[in-house]
């Protein structure tokens, strides 16, 4: 399993010969100006919630990947199906066996609406089990006790957690979340894109290290392999 960071909360996951793009907000992020979104190819597009900083590039990217399937909650999936795109709708607590592995849609505490005001349903996160590696993509969320439910079903190899504060968890809450998740290997995201969510990288990494945990902060375009 290979994971590439495209800035903010945008990710690419390569698993079992398939490619998943997550929450594409790239073209309007000056920090990701070196990423040519027209070259991105994927089989699935996962959306955690409807906010513009997670959906901005969806329709543009789908022009170049017309056979890709959007995976999200029922409201977001329906929103895009009405525009003619392929979509697979899920809801909280539900799982589905895709051709790359098992996906479960889990709770997130946040809000969710499209830029045009359309209701985006309840936000969520994804647990992906594939290639003998299991990851959790939290989406935008506060720290929640519901995270304790995830390791009761799935032993995680990596938790992808927002750490920028103001709109989501901060670093300290993400450390507690990793305890709840029983996962000490964390990839941080949703930070530094704009002023409200800028963090001190060295301080964040040190705080995780002091708790016996590993926080990875990737450069935009950088990848890790599990």
N, C-alpha and C positions, 0 to 999 in steps of 0.2 A: 504494500500500500504506500503510495507516494502522495504527499500533501504539499501543495504550492500556495503561498500567501500572495494575494494580489492587493493587499492594502485594506484598511478598515475592517470589514467583516467578510471580505470576498476571498473565497478559497477554491482551489481545484483539487479534486481527489481522484486518483487513478487506482482502481481496484478491480481485479479479475477481468482485465481487458476492457473495462468500461471507464468513462470519464464523467465525473460529476462536477458541475460548477455550483457554487453556493453563494447566494446573496450578492449578485453582481452590482457593485457601485465602484466603477473604475474610471470611466471617462471624465467624470467631474472631480476626481481626486488628483490635485496637482502633484502629490507625492508618487502617484502611479502613472505619470505622464509617459514613461518609457514602455508601458505595456500597450501593445497594439491589440485592442479587443477584437478587431476584425479577423484576427488569426486564431482566436480561441475556438477550439472544437470540443464538443461534449455530447454525451448521450442523454444526460439528465441535468435538470436545473432545479436545485433545491432552494426553497424560499422559506425563511423562518417567520417572517411577518412582512407587512405591506409597506412599511415606511420607505420613503424615497432613497434613503441611504443604504437600502438593501435591495431595491428593485429598479433603480434608475436605468440600468442597461439591459433589462430583460428583453424588451421587444426588439431593440436593435440587434442583440445577439441572436435572437431566434430567427432573424432573417437569414443568418449565415448557418444556422443549425435547425432547419425546418422539421426534421424528424425527431428532434429531441423532445423529451417528456418533462414537463414542469411538475414537480412534486411539492405539495404544500397542503395547508388546511383546506377545507371545503370551499370557503369563501374566496380565497385567493385562486385556487384551482379553477373555480367557476368563472371568476373574473377574466382569466386568460382563455379559458375554453370559449367564452362568448366572443373573443377576438379571433378565434380560429386556430388557436394553438392546442397541441396535445397536452393533456394534463392527467395526473393521477392524484385524486383527492384523498387526504387522510384526516384523522382527528385524534385528539389526545388519548393516549393509551393504546392506540391501534398499531399493529405491525403488519408488514407486507413483505413477502419474499420476492425480491427483484432478481434479475439475472446476475447480479454481482454480489448479492448477499441480503441479509435481513435488515429492514429499517423499521424503527419504532419512533413514532411521533410523541414527544413528551412535553410536559408543562414548561412554560416560561412565564414570568411575571413582568409584564411590559404593557404597551398599547400597540395598536395596529390599525392604520388607515392609509389608503393610497393618497398620493398628492392631489388627486381630483376630489378628495373627500369621501370616496367610496369606502364603506366599512370593510376592513380586512380580516374580520374574524379574530379569534384569540391567537396570540403569538405562541410559538412553540420552539422546540429544539429537536434534534435528531440523534438517535443512537444508531450507529451503523456497525453491523457485524459482518466482516468479510475478510477473506484470505487469512483466517486465523488471527486477525487483529480486530479489536473493537474500539471504536472512538465515539465520543460524545461531542456534538456541536451544540453549544448551549443557546445560541442566538442571543438576542438582547434580553437580559433578565436580571432581576434582583436575586440576591441570595434567597433560596427557598428550601424548606425542609423536604420538599418533594424530591430533591436531588438524592436524598437517602434511599429512595426506592430503586434507583437505577442499578446499583451494585447487587441488589437482591436478585436481579435477573441476569445481569451482564457484568462480567469482569472486564473493566476498561483497561486498555493499554495507553490511551491518551485522552485527556479532556481539553477541549478547545473552549476557553472561557473569556468573556469580556472583562477588561480590567481598567477601563478608562474612567470610571466613576461618572457622576452627574446624571447620565441616562441609564447606567447599568451598575453592576457591581464594581467596586474598586479592588485594589490589590489585596487588601486585608480580607475582604469578603470572599475573594477568589481562593485564598488560602483555606478558609473555612469550607468553601465549596469542595475543594479537593479532598478534604477530610470526609465530608458527607459522601463523596463519590468513591472513596477508597482508591484514589488514583493520584499518585505523587508526580506524575509526568504531565505537565500542562503547557499548552501552546496558547499564549495570550493574543487576543485580538480586540478590535473596537477600541483603539487608543491612538492618540497623536494626530488624527485626521484633521482636527480643528481645535481651536483653543480650549474649549470646554473639557476636552478629554486628553490633554497632554499629560504625560507621565514622566517620571524620572526612571530611566531604564535600569541604571545600576542599583538604585534603591529597591526597585521592584524585584529584581533578580536576587538581591541580597536577602530580602525578607523571605522569599521562598526558600532559599538555601538554608537560612537559619532555622527553618522548620523541617529540614531534611527533604525538601522538594526541589524539583527541577522546573524552572520557568524558562521557556524558549520564546524569544522575541525575534522573529525572522525579518530580514530585509524584504521589501516588496519585490516579488519575483523569485525569492529563495524558496527552496524545497527541503523537506525532510522525508526520510523513508522509514517505515516501521517494519 
